[in-house]
Amino acid sequence: MRSLAALLCFSGVFSLSSPVLAETLPEIQQILRQGQYAQALEKINAYLIDRPKDAQGRFLKGLALTELKRGSEAILVFTQLSEDYPELPEPYNNLAVLYAQQKQYDRARAALEMAIRTHPSYAIAYENLGDVYAKLASQAYDRALQLDTSNATAQSKLALIRDLTSAASARSSISQPVATVASVTPAAQPAAKLPPPAPAAAPTVAAAAAAAVPAAAESARQEIAAAIASWAEAWSKQDVKGYLAHYAPTFRPAKNMRRADWEAERAARIRRPAWIKLSYTQPVIRVDGNEATAQFQQTYQAPGLKSGTRKTLLFTRIAPNTWRILSENSN
């Protein structure tokens, strides 16, 4: 699949008129082109402290995280960017590439369809969508052969699909460093028109649905782990707005506090120390539909203070791929 991992601007939507933007983002782009992804991420995070909503900076952060193989965090960045700027196709495309890497082809398809809806002439998204459909077809034919090993038609279709997907993989990958909009080539034409598949038998549909359940749960766990990482990062950076954004609109503060009072108290506590360092152990995450529980050992450090607590966070899904904290408990 073709990604925009090296596309360092957004289709002309945003200008570089701000002096800081003009001086800082090109420098970060150059560092990314040189493959210094950790250094680029550090500069991007510094850039975003004063501009947490800056679209180009957040897009670059997603690219750096992608190249650093921090896929769950990159997915969170591109998801939030697509929510804040739904008219942009690029975040949807990069989400699709990340989902495809995780073999979540249904989510990749949905993301690419959103990219095309926002930008009907977006050639990369059409090519990637074709690759995703090929992957889905390969899975379907493979499942058909598991149920009926003598199905010669399914064997020939599966072989053709694998040839196509192998060619697509050879053409491009997310690691390519210099792709630009101007250099993107049109999607390759299939070598032959595939005959329509036979109707799927009911056992195949049931088996596929059953197999999707653990995959969906694992995906949700990854999304929640990324949300926890982002929450801890905002707290450590004393980014009050970013920290509070991780809590659901229906968040229930402890001790029956009003939401406004709780936010004021948290803001004061976060801003008061000269610095904060937050760390935590690997979360144990349990998913139950649209809610999930995460438990971990948290260590909080500030000038003259170090404490450890057992933290339990209850998450709720507020949108596809987006989880927010519904309640929390420390003991």
N, C-alpha and C positions, 0 to 999 in steps of 0.2 A: 504493500500500500504506500501511496505517496503521502507524506506528511508535509506540514509547513514548518518543520522544526528549524529551518534556517530562514524562513520568511520573517524579516525583522521590521515589518511595518504592516499596517492594516489597509490595504486596498485604497489608500488615499483618503480614508475617512478622517484621520486625525492629522493635524498639522504639527510642525515642529517650531512654532513661533515663539514658545517660551524659551528664554535664554538658557535656563537650567536644562530643559529638555533637549535643546539643541546640543549642548556640550556634554551631557551625561549619557544619554541613550546611545549615540553613535559609538562612544567609547565602550559601552557594555556590549554592543553588537559586535565590535571588533574582537573583544575578548572571547565571545562565544564562537566566532568564526575560527579563532585560533585553538579552539578545543579546551580552553581553560574554564571549565564549567563551574567548578567550585568557587573560583575567584569571581566569576561573573555573578553567581548567585549572591555572594556576599555584597557586591556592589549594588545589585538590584534591591536586596533587602534594605540597604541603607537609603537608597533612592526612594523606596516606597514608604519610609517612615513618615515623611512629610506629605506624601501623595498616595495614600492608601487606595484611592479609587482610580489612579492613573491606569488607563487601559493598556497602553503599550508596555509600561513597566511590568504590569501583571502578566501580560502575554509572554514577555521575555523570561519572567520567573518560571512560568510553566515550561518553556523550552529548556531552560537550564535544569530544572528538576527531571524532565524527561531524559535528557542526556546523562544525568547522574544516576539513572535507573531507579529513581524514586517515583515510580508510576502512580501510586495512590495519592501522593501529595500533588503531583502534576494534574491528576484528574480533578482534585478538589479546586485547584486554581482555575482550570479551564471551565469547570462547571459554574463556579461563581462568576466568572467573566461572562459566560453565555447568559446567565441570569440578569446581570447588570446591563449588558449590551446585546440583547437578543437579535439585533439587526446585523451583527457581524457573523460571517460564515466561518472564519478561521478557527475560532475556539471549538466549534462543533467538529470541524474536520480533525483537529488534533485529538479531541476526545475520542473520536472514532478510531484513530490509529492506536491509541492507548488501549481501548477496549479490545480491539482486534488482537493486540499482542497478548492479552489475557484470555483470548478465545471466547470473549463475550460478544459474539457476532450479532446477536439481536440488538444489543445496546449500540454497537457500532453502526448498524443499519439505521436505527432511529436517529442517531446523531447526524449522520450524513444526510438523511432526509430533511432534517432541520436546516442544515447548511444550504441545501439546494432550495429550500423554501425561501430562505432569506436572500439568496443570490442565485437565481435560476441559470445564470451563465457561468457558474463556477465549475470549470472543467475537471479540476482535481477531485472534487467531491463525487462527480459522476464516475470517474475512473475507479475511485476507491469503493464506491457503492457496488460497481460490477465485481470487484474483487471479493467483497463481503458476500454478495449473493453466490459467488462461486464456492466460497468456504461453506456456506450454509447448504448448498446443493451437495457438496462433497460429504458433509456429515449425514445428510438424508440418504444418499445412495449407499454410504458405508453401513448405515443402520439397516437398510433394506437387505444388503448382502449378509449381515449377521443373522437376519431372520430367514433368509432363503439363499444359501450359498450357491445354488445352481442357476441363479437369475443372471443369464448372460447379458441381457439388456442393461441391467444395473451395472454390471462389470465394465461394459464398454463406456457407459456414461461416466462412471467414476474415473476411469483412466483418462478420458478426455478432459474432465474437470481438473484433475491433478496436473495435467500438462499445462493447462491454462494458468493455474495458480502458481506453478513453478516458474512460468515465464514472467508472471507479474512480480514474483519475488526477486527474480534476477534483474528486472528493470530498475527497481528502486526500493529503498527502505528508509526507516525513520532516521538512520544515522547519516544520511547524505548531508554534507555540510554547506552546499552552495546553491541550492535550488531557489529560484525566484519566480514570481508570477510570469515574467516575460519569457522564461526558458522552459516552462512546463509544456510538455508535448501532449497532444490529444490522446485520449484513451485508445489503446490498441483494440482492433476489431477481433472478435472471436474467430478461431480458425474454421469453425463450422457451426451451423445453427443447431442447437441442441433440440432433439425431439421433446415434446412435453412429457413430463414424468407421469407414470401411472398413479392413480389415486392411492394415497397411503392407507394401509389397513389400520383398523382401530387399535390393535396391540402396539403398532409402531408409535402412534400418537400418544398412547398412555405411557409407554416406556420413555418416550422423549420428555414428557411432562414430569415424570418421576425423577429423571436424571437432572432436570433443570433446577429442582429444589435445592440440593446441596450447593450447586454452582451459584445460585442467587444468594444463598446465605453467606458463602465465602466472599462474594463480591461486596455484600453489605458490611461484612467484618473489615474488609480493606478500606471501605469508605469511612467507617467509624474510626478506624485507626488513624486515618489521615486527618479527620476532624479533631481528634485528641491532640495530635501533633501540632496542628494549627492553633488550637486553643492554648496549649502550653507555650508556644512561641509568642503569641500575642501577650500573654501574661508576663513572660520573661522580659519582653521588650517594653513593658508598661504601656502597651497600646490599649487604652481603656475601650475605645470604640470597637477595635477589632476583637477584644476579649468578650465584650457584651454581645457581639454579633453571633457568637456561638451558642447563645441560649434561645430556645424557642419562644415565640410570642406567648405561648401558654405555660412558660416556665413557672414552677411553683417554688418560691423561696421557702427556706426552713423557718420554723417558729411563726408561721402565719404572717410574715412581714409583707407589706405592700411592695409591689414590684419596683415602684419609684424609689422607695426608701432603701431597698436592697441594692439597687443600682448605684445610688449615691454613696452608700457605705462601701461598696466594692471599689468604686472609682477613687475614693479617698485612700483606701488601703493600698491600692495599686500605685497611685501617684506618690505616696508619702516617702518610701525608701529611696535612697540614692541609686540603688540597683536591686534587681531581683534575679535570682537564678532558680528555675524550676526544672526538676528532672523526675522521671517516673520509670517504673519497671514495665516490662512487656504487658500490655493489657490483656485480661481474659475477657473475651467478648462473646456474649450469647445473644443471638438474634431470634426474635419471635414476631414474625410478620413485619409490621411497621414500627415496632418498638424493639429496643435492644438495651442490654445492660453491659457496662464495661467496668471492670474492677482492676485496680493496680495500686502499688505502693508509691506514694508521692513524697518527694523531698523538696521542701521550700527553704531557700536561703536568701537572706537580706543582711545588711550591716548589723552585726551583733546578734543575729538570730539564725538558727537552723532547726527545722522541725520536720518530722516525718509522720504521715498519716496514711491510713488505708482509705482510699477514695473509691466511691461507687457512683457512677454517672448513669442515669437513665436517659437514653436517646429516643427521639421520635423522628420518623421520616417526614419531612415537610414538603419534599418534592423529589422527583426521581434523582437518585444518587446524592441527595442532600439530607444530612442528619443534623439535628440540633439537640442541645441538652434540655431535657424536660424537668429533671430534678437531680440533686446531688446530695451526697451524704459523706461525711468524714468521720472516722473513728480511730 
